[in-house]
């Protein structure tokens, strides 16, 4: 115990004397958290408050085109600009001047109305409900070709935005078609003053959110961002820790320690305690920033009420997992040039696999399987359980157990590797 | 005190043995010099004796104990002064010594007083609270020595303890080692300074290409080598004048 304490004191002194390193350790994660949250929060706001200019070329000039234009204009997303021609609109979009152009074909309104009327007449005729006095001879049916509304996207436009626009326009067109059908029925079998149909949607959806103390729990963007990026920052402890170990090898102090009656686990123990404290302080600072700084810069406040203990339990085990990995990399790496880039890149890979950027459920099946063995996935899942799902300690036991096992496994491999390495 | 029996070491991927079937006995209280050109196997031998690397074959005992079964006990009995400084540049001299002493379970006021005493003997009392990174090469060498003797080892291995230091620092280090030897510490020492070895060592072994080519007291070796007046003459006669560059 005396040796462990001495090792811990030594690590603390070494770390506390590297002022630049300390600043990086504590300030960079905070900067990361604030910047990412501002970007994500503002981009969310931007989608809702800033109108995206789009080109619309109207070759139809009828009521369908008018409905589409009105629908797009009344949405909070788009600012409709009339385009002179399809060719010009295409050129402007493909050169990046606009993100989207919509081309409404000629005679769309006319052909849609005619097509619907034909169909309605056909149905009514099948039910023997033709208008009185109407010529009993069958009308010669005109072939009406299907119409297509053309969309041109800037090649740099992201897939998610494209899908959102496509779905929106698809929904709008479906609604126009439905209303045209209703209108045609109304014209054929009713009078204009007494509506036969209610054209408003019958089915709607409502999101049911968890309720606690008669209050709906709706997580804000801070609660979504802080766990993910806090975890990311915690895992970045791998870099300074592995560099610290490589430095010791180069200073020759590791060689001296190998000749002394102290085991490698004790040396690693000292490092673990100090760097774990760093992780927890980092985490506490990030929570403080979320609680006190976020509201000052226009971000939603981080609500940690009733969750603080569980949050620190998750941070503790996530920190242990990160440190275990750092100890392993530090043991294996021979130079700082090996340790630093590998450590940093590996954290980014773990973050990607863990679902920090892209939710795990939308990953390909194989990556979803790989994600299951990412400690960042376990940590993120535990943080989401606490932050967003209001889980109890029981719910996070599986995740924190995996994180602890990961720490034990990586540390054990580091110790065994060190023993093997001595047998040169 | 030290009995080496048929000890060999061949590194992975190496063509030659660094130490080859070496037999040697060092008596208690001796100052034994291991002399040899670069790449002769001196550091490899000391590294094996201090448990840093494992022999390919053969065995040895120190104070009748072997490393296989008594590693921790033996580590308490031996001290190693490595060629590199092996100190934390951002810790003070006192903090370095406190830490490395703690690894031998040394603690308390008597331990602190011992550190202060050693620093005073080696002329570093006024610098005990200065960081190592501010020290000169000679000062670092002296702290390096203290870090290896705080636990009062029975056997002290020194790998080039005076390399790159000024004459004053060298004299203080040698004087301190002689004092330790008088108190009963057996010293095994490697050096390229043959004049220093001639006056300092009670016995020397000249190693070349992993084998001992001569051993005895410096006086006896000089006497037995025709036309030799110094240990350096003996050394060159036995190992040749060819350069020993290796990579």
Interface residues (C-beta under 8 A of the other chain):
Chain A: X2 X3 X6 X7 X9 X10 X13 X14 X17 X18 X251 X252 X253 X255 X256 X257 X258 X259 X260 X261 X262 X422 X423 X424
Chain B: X11 X12 X50 X51 X52 X53 X54 X72 X75 X76 X78 X80 X82 X84 X85 X86 X87 X88 X89 X90 X91 X95 X98 X99 X100 X102 X103 X104 X105 X107 X147 X148
